[in-house]
């Protein structure tokens, strides 16, 4: 009998690259990644440093140690990875291609919304943000952007929040709509969203 092609849609598991440069934003990002994994995926917390040479190698090692410490202290299940590249877009390109284990390839990029970062100059950071997201998309990844101010975040994470909450899905009859339904279902597998 001929072997059947694997059903990649049925076997889909979130393999997430969570991009984080700033330590104060990591816990939220890793919390959302944990929710999206639905106990069936894996997350790598990543950062891209721009530059080359011995000095950059030492910065990369220090940044990766800091990430590993943040992961441990927060009690998260994630892997740290910091890479150096000539530019951020190249770093994203190589990370997306190389990350994963065996047949589990990166399929989701998670990042914070840009408004939380102070802009370097008028409009420049927004252009770079868009270019970097497009690079992840071109590499075949779903892109999830997290945006939550202090009030919204407290509403999602406080013990008294969500006693009978809802997961709202903005449905469109396309691949994005189907992905959103899948991610909403996976979130219900986490104890925080079970009800």
KEMAR-545449 format. One line per 8 residues: number of its first residue (from 1); their letters; for each residue x, y, z of N, C-alpha, C, O. Coordinates in steps of 0.001 Angstrom, whole numbers, plus 500000, padded with zeros to 6 digits. Example, Ala and Ser with C-alpha at 12.3 -4.5 7.8 and 13.67 -1.06 7.14 Angstrom:
1	as	513190:494310:507800:512300:495500:507800:513200:496700:507800:514236:496681:508465; 512850:497750:507080:513670:498940:507140:512900:500030:507870:513409:501138:508039;
//
This chain:
1	xxxxxxxx	500842:498817:500000:500000:500000:500000:500878:501233:500000:501933:501252:500634; 500449:502255:499297:501202:503504:499226:501046:504273:500532:499980:504272:501148; 502118:504923:500937:502069:505735:502156:501247:506988:501904:501333:507603:500841; 500456:507352:502889:499649:508559:502768:500466:509777:503160:501336:509709:504028; 500171:510888:502506:500786:512147:502887:500276:512536:504278:499090:512365:504559; 501149:513058:505158:500661:513481:506471:499705:514659:506347:499874:515515:505478; 498718:514700:507201:497759:515799:507225:498310:516882:508140:498112:516842:509355; 499010:517857:507545:499665:518888:508338:498667:519761:509072:498972:520250:510160;
9	xxxxxxxx	497480:519975:508511:496481:520783:509204:495997:520077:510466:495804:520721:511497; 495803:518780:510399:495314:518026:511545:496381:517943:512632:496057:517992:513819; 497632:517819:512250:498728:517659:513199:499345:518984:513619:500401:518998:514252; 498715:520083:513285:499289:521395:513545:499432:521648:515034:498483:521482:515800; 500617:522046:515429:500901:522443:516808:501607:523789:516764:502431:524024:515881; 501296:524675:517704:501971:525967:517691:503442:525834:518076:503768:525371:519169; 504302:526234:517190:505737:526336:517458:506041:527819:517328:506118:528364:516227; 506211:528461:518481:506197:529914:518570:507592:530483:518767:508366:529994:519590;
17	xxxxxxxx	507904:531527:517999:509053:532380:518283:508483:533640:518915:507753:534386:518263; 508809:533882:520177:508343:535076:520883:509494:536076:520910:510488:535869:521606; 509358:537155:520153:510427:538146:520027:510371:539135:521180:509347:539777:521416; 511498:539253:521904:511552:540148:523051:512947:540738:523195:513930:540011:523336; 513020:542051:523158:514296:542719:523417:514363:543208:524850:515439:543251:525448; 513216:543575:525402:513197:544240:526704:512706:543303:527799:511619:542736:527689; 513503:543136:528860:513138:542200:529937:511795:542489:530587:511084:541554:530954; 511424:543758:530740:510181:544092:531425:508943:543664:530651:507843:543674:531202;
25	xxxxxxxx	509097:543291:529397:507946:542879:528587:507871:541363:528395:506907:540859:527819; 508860:540650:528865:508947:539207:528589:507877:538387:529276:507310:537480:528665; 507588:538682:530521:506623:537851:531260:505262:537853:530577:504628:536804:530460; 504810:539006:530131:503518:539069:529434:503562:538281:528135:502642:537526:527820; 504634:538465:527393:504762:537777:526109:504775:536263:526311:504118:535528:525574; 505525:535801:527309:505593:534362:527570:504266:533819:528109:503922:532665:527853; 503531:534630:528841:502214:534213:529319:501274:533988:528139:500574:532977:528081; 501260:534930:527204:500401:534781:526025:500848:533577:525195:500008:532832:524692;
33	xxxxxxxx	502147:533378:525048:502646:532211:524312:502173:530921:524969:501768:529980:524285; 502225:530881:526289:501761:529698:527027:500278:529441:526765:499868:528294:526585; 499481:530495:526745:498049:530348:526453:497838:529814:525042:497016:528924:524824; 498592:530367:524075:498412:529966:522676:498899:528547:522400:498397:527879:521496; 499871:528089:523176:500378:526726:522984:499300:525682:523259:499282:524626:522627; 498422:525966:524178:497360:525014:524505:497880:523659:524925:497270:522635:524619; 498999:523641:525620:499627:522399:526096:500016:521445:524974:500169:520245:525199; 500173:521975:523778:500538:521074:522684:501635:521649:521802:501961:521066:520768;
41	xxxxxxxx	502202:522769:522187:503228:523387:521350:504492:523666:522129:504722:523097:523196; 505311:524550:521583:506535:524949:522260:506874:526381:521862:506495:526857:520792; 507598:527053:522755:507954:528451:522542:509448:528627:522713:510064:528044:523607; 510023:529446:521836:511395:529889:521985:511359:531404:522112:510847:532096:521232; 511897:531908:523198:512005:533345:523414:513254:533809:522681:514351:533324:522961; 513102:534740:521747:514220:535107:520884:514454:536610:520850:513562:537413:521124; 515686:536957:520506:516052:538352:520251:517128:538342:519176:517921:537405:519081; 517145:539386:518379:518168:539552:517349:518975:540787:517707:518422:541876:517861;
49	xxxxxxxx	520296:540613:517841:521196:541733:518087:521906:542067:516779:522329:541176:516042; 522027:543333:516510:522618:543762:515246:524105:544015:515433:524509:544829:516263; 524923:543300:514643:526370:543489:514683:527120:542178:514535:526532:541101:514433; 528459:542310:514526:529349:541148:514386:530529:541282:515330:530733:542321:515957; 531296:540215:515418:532558:540266:516143:532479:539709:517547:531419:539294:518017; 533637:539709:518213:533771:539135:519542:532902:539878:520563:532279:539255:521422; 532865:541204:520465:532043:541986:521389:530577:541575:521286:529901:541435:522306; 530079:541382:520062:528686:540975:519865:528441:539561:520377:527363:539257:520889;
57	xxxxxxxx	529449:538696:520237:529300:537338:520745:529120:537355:522261:528304:536610:522803; 529887:538207:522939:529761:538318:524394:528407:538919:524774:527793:538485:525748; 527939:539905:524023:526614:540478:524279:525520:539439:524067:524558:539366:524832; 525683:538636:523016:524692:537586:522730:524623:536590:523876:523534:536227:524323; 525792:536144:524358:525828:535183:525466:525200:535759:526733:524461:535064:527430; 525490:537025:527032:524916:537669:528220:523394:537811:528077:522652:537570:529029; 522939:538202:526889:521499:538360:526663:520783:537021:526783:519685:536955:527336; 521386:535960:526276:520751:534645:526361:520694:534153:527807:519712:533527:528205;
65	xxxxxxxx	521724:534427:528588:521697:534064:530012:520596:534822:530746:519895:534259:531586; 520454:536103:530418:519403:536912:531032:518019:536363:530677:517136:536294:531531; 517836:535976:529418:516554:535388:529007:516282:534085:529741:515167:533851:530208; 517304:533231:529843:517133:531949:530546:516742:532190:531996:515903:531476:532545; 517344:533188:532612:517006:533526:533994:515560:534019:534099:514836:533615:535009; 515138:534882:533182:513757:535383:533180:512757:534242:532999:511699:534231:533627; 513094:533292:532146:512208:532137:531917:512083:531310:533191:510980:530943:533597; 513224:531020:533818:513220:530236:535064:512445:530941:536166:511588:530340:536814;
73	xxxxxxxx	512750:532223:536377:512109:532978:537457:510600:533088:537258:509853:533113:538236; 510142:533156:536015:508712:533243:535747:508016:531898:535733:506788:531837:535659; 508789:530805:535805:508204:529468:535780:507642:529079:534419:506721:528266:534336; 508191:529655:533352:507709:529373:532002:508424:528171:531403:509542:527838:531796; 507768:527527:530451:508354:526437:529683:508723:526993:528310:507904:526974:527392; 509931:527479:528169:510372:528069:526899:511883:527911:526792:512571:527650:527779; 512370:528072:525597:513800:528013:525330:514289:529417:524986:513591:530142:524277; 515473:529827:525468:516012:531125:525075:516909:530996:523844:517618:530002:523689;
81	xxxxxxxx	516874:532004:522970:517783:532019:521819:518020:533468:521402:517078:534213:521132; 519283:533850:521354:519682:535173:520879:520646:534949:519726:521576:534149:519828; 520419:535660:518635:521319:535564:517482:521818:536959:517127:521192:537969:517451; 522958:536983:516456:523480:538235:515928:523383:538178:514409:523496:537113:513802; 523173:539338:513812:523063:539429:512354:523421:540849:511937:523432:541775:512748; 523710:540990:510654:524036:542321:510138:522854:543269:510254:523029:544463:510496; 521652:542737:510080:520457:543544:510324:519347:542654:510863:519394:541431:510723; 518359:543272:511475:517278:542543:512153:516505:541656:511184:516163:540521:511516;
89	xxxxxxxx	516231:542167:509994:515468:541401:509005:516185:540107:508641:515547:539061:508520; 517516:540164:508464:518299:538951:508207:518217:537986:509383:518070:536777:509199; 518314:538528:510586:518233:537683:511775:516912:536947:511857:516881:535756:512169; 515812:537651:511579:514491:537017:511585:514430:535930:510520:513935:534831:510767; 514936:536247:509339:514958:535303:508220:515640:533998:508636:515105:532917:508390; 516811:534089:509259:517559:532889:509638:516938:532173:510838:516923:530943:510885; 516427:532932:511803:515794:532314:512963:514587:531468:512571:514438:530332:513021; 513742:532028:511738:512524:531318:511349:512868:530032:510612:512206:529012:510805;
97	xxxxxxxx	513885:530069:509778:514266:528867:509033:514912:527810:509916:514716:526615:509693; 515683:528235:510922:516495:527286:511684:515825:526777:512957:516174:525698:513438; 514881:527518:513511:514298:527134:514796:513336:525962:514641:512719:525776:513592; 513225:525185:515697:512346:524029:515704:513132:522766:515998:514352:522798:516155; 512421:521664:516070:513043:520368:516322:512463:519374:515335:511254:519140:515332; 513299:518790:514504:512831:517808:513527:511697:518361:512688:511830:519432:512095; 510564:517633:512628:509448:518103:511804:508676:519273:512425:507850:519889:511751; 508936:519587:513699:508279:520733:514333:509011:522004:513933:510066:522327:514480;
105	xxxxxxxx	508450:522708:512986:509044:523949:512485:508272:525137:513010:507087:525038:513326; 508957:526259:513099:508297:527486:513540:507142:527788:512607:507301:527797:511387; 505970:528037:513193:504816:528404:512382:504117:529656:512898:503166:530137:512282; 504590:530188:514039:503951:531361:514621:505012:532297:515200:505919:531867:515914; 504881:533567:514880:505727:534600:515467:504839:535454:516357:503787:535931:515932; 505274:535642:517599:504544:536443:518579:505420:537617:518974:506597:537441:519292; 504857:538802:518955:505611:539988:519338:504689:540986:520027:503466:540883:519940; 505288:541943:520707:504532:543028:521329:504184:544076:520291:504875:544225:519283;
113	xxxxxxxx	503116:544791:520544:502719:545904:519686:503735:547027:519811:504251:547291:520897; 504014:547675:518713:505065:548679:518657:504783:549905:519518:505726:550546:519983; 503528:550250:519745:503211:551444:520531:503809:551404:521925:503950:552447:522564; 504164:550218:522409:504763:550126:523728:506229:550506:523720:506812:550711:524784; 506844:550606:522547:508238:551010:522426:508320:552500:522142:507537:553009:521340; 509243:553217:522774:509405:554616:522403:510014:554708:521004:511003:554029:520729; 509459:555517:520126:509979:555599:518765:511329:556297:518706:511575:557262:519430; 512199:555798:517836:513502:556439:517620:513336:557723:516835:513976:558728:517142;
121	xxxxxxxx	512492:557700:515835:512213:558890:515040:510842:558717:514410:510321:557604:514333; 510270:559802:513967:508906:559823:513438:508702:558791:512329:509258:558934:511240; 507910:557758:512597:507524:556787:511581:508558:555728:511248:508204:554710:510653; 509822:555922:511605:510881:554989:511212:510682:553625:511854:510817:552598:511189; 510359:553609:513153:510196:552335:513851:509006:551550:513298:509072:550324:513210; 507927:552227:512925:506764:551563:512350:507119:550882:511034:506644:549783:510749; 507954:551538:510235:508387:550944:508962:509191:549679:509224:508954:548651:508590; 510143:549747:510154:510954:548568:510476:510094:547443:511040:510286:546280:510685;
129	xxxxxxxx	509150:547779:511915:508257:546792:512503:507490:546056:511410:507419:544827:511414; 506917:546812:510472:506177:546219:509363:507047:545339:508489:506630:544254:508085; 508261:545800:508194:509190:544996:507374:509521:543687:508063:509552:542636:507424; 509770:543746:509368:510120:542527:510102:508957:541544:510162:509160:540336:510043; 507740:542050:510345:506577:541161:510343:506370:540541:508969:506044:539359:508859; 506561:541343:507916:506429:540793:506552:507459:539697:506292:507156:538716:505614; 508673:539851:506823:509702:538820:506643:509272:537516:507306:509442:536445:506724; 508724:537589:508501:508233:536380:509175:507102:535752:508374:507045:534530:508231;
137	xxxxxxxx	506207:536573:507856:505083:536078:507052:505592:535416:505764:505099:534358:505374; 506567:536033:505113:507137:535448:503881:507766:534096:504145:507817:533246:503256; 508247:533890:505372:508861:532617:505738:507816:531576:506142:508169:530488:506595; 506529:531906:505981:505463:530932:506226:504919:530930:507635:504264:529966:508033; 505167:531984:508411:504698:532039:509795:503402:532822:509915:503148:533772:509174; 502596:532395:510868:501474:533206:511303:502064:534293:512188:503051:534055:512884; 501480:535467:512170:501985:536576:512972:500922:536969:513988:499792:537292:513621; 501288:536939:515264:500398:537336:516346:501057:538508:517059:502194:538410:517520;
145	xxxxxxxx	500326:539623:517143:500838:540820:517797:500011:541058:519049:498787:541166:518981; 500686:541141:520198:500016:541327:521471:499985:542810:521824:501007:543494:521762; 498811:543297:522192:498661:544684:522643:497739:544697:523854:496566:544338:523747; 498261:545107:525005:497443:545197:526218:498078:546204:527164:499213:546022:527604; 497338:547272:527478:497843:548215:528466:497657:547610:529858:497153:546495:529990; 498062:548342:530888:498010:547809:532260:496610:547370:532662:496444:546306:533259; 495601:548176:532342:494223:547855:532728:493739:546592:532031:493165:545708:532666; 493969:546508:530725:493532:545317:529981:494271:544070:530457:493679:542999:530587;
153	xxxxxxxx	495565:544217:530713:496346:543063:531161:495844:542578:532522:495712:541374:532742; 495566:543503:533425:495046:543123:534740:493715:542387:534593:493444:541434:535324; 492887:542830:533649:491616:542166:533417:491764:540741:532903:490867:539916:533082; 492886:540453:532269:493129:539100:531759:493795:538184:532778:493661:536963:532698; 494510:538766:533734:495365:537929:534581:495001:537901:536050:495436:536998:536764; 494215:538861:536531:493860:538849:537951:492973:537649:538260:492200:537192:537418; 493104:537148:539494:492351:535955:539891:490845:536143:539801:490122:535189:539515; 490355:537373:540044:488917:537604:540002:488415:537891:538591:487207:537926:538359;
161	xxxxxxxx	489319:538093:537664:488909:538375:536288:488415:537101:535608:488774:535993:536006; 487612:537269:534610:487125:536180:533761:486344:535083:534486:486523:533913:534147; 485482:535395:535473:484742:534294:536087:483851:533592:535066:483675:532375:535131; 483298:534334:534141:482516:533765:533051:482881:534531:531789:482021:535100:531118; 484154:534534:531484:484651:535335:530377:484379:534711:529023:483865:533597:528916; 484733:535447:528013:484538:535012:526638:485831:535165:525872:486647:536035:526173; 486010:534323:524890:487048:534508:523892:486337:534968:522628:485591:534200:522021; 486559:536196:522233:485921:536734:521039:486794:536450:519827:487996:536717:519842;
169	xxxxxxxx	486193:535913:518788:486895:535644:517536:486258:536499:516454:485055:536405:516210; 487058:537327:515810:486567:538145:514701:486662:537284:513455:487725:537177:512845; 485554:536674:513079:485529:535659:512034:485534:536252:510634:484799:537192:510332; 486362:535689:509805:486314:535869:508353:486445:534465:507787:487174:533645:508345; 485767:534175:506710:485809:532837:506137:487062:532692:505283:486995:532621:504056; 488214:532648:505964:489495:532483:505289:490478:531832:506250:490104:531437:507355; 491730:531719:505834:492736:531058:506663:492930:531773:508002:493170:531120:509017; 492830:533095:508016:492977:533832:509268:491856:533482:510234:492108:533267:511420;
177	xxxxxxxx	490631:533423:509748:489506:533048:510597:489672:531652:511171:489409:531427:512352; 490106:530720:510346:490307:529351:510820:491433:529285:511864:491321:528565:512855; 492514:530038:511636:493601:530077:512618:493107:530660:513933:493456:530156:515000; 492303:531709:513872:491802:532327:515097:490913:531365:515878:490966:531334:517108; 490107:530589:515186:489298:529579:515877:490184:528522:516534:489930:528108:517665; 491218:528090:515825:492133:527097:516379:492853:527643:517606:492955:526951:518619; 493352:528872:517530:494051:529452:518671:493102:529636:519855:493493:529411:521000; 491856:530046:519589:490875:530181:520674:490629:528820:521333:490549:528725:522558;
185	xxxxxxxx	490511:527773:520520:490321:526433:521079:491537:526024:521912:491380:525515:523022; 492741:526238:521393:493942:525863:522137:494018:526609:523467:494461:526050:524471; 493589:527865:523474:493597:528626:524726:492684:527991:525767:492984:528036:526960; 491582:527403:525335:490667:526781:526301:491274:525535:526935:490721:525011:527902; 492374:525062:526424:493065:523918:527017:493967:524343:528170:494440:523501:528934; 494206:525656:528298:494979:526191:529428:494008:526423:530591:492885:526882:530382; 494444:526105:531817:493537:526210:532964:492969:527616:533146:491871:527765:533682; 493678:528633:532718:493199:530014:532860:491937:530264:532019:491074:531050:532408;
193	xxx	491840:529598:530879:490766:529869:529928:489788:528706:529796:488909:528728:528935; 489937:527701:530639:489132:526486:530492:487625:526759:530529:486877:526118:529790; 487169:527671:531350:485743:527958:531462:485271:529026:530506:484088:529366:530495;
//
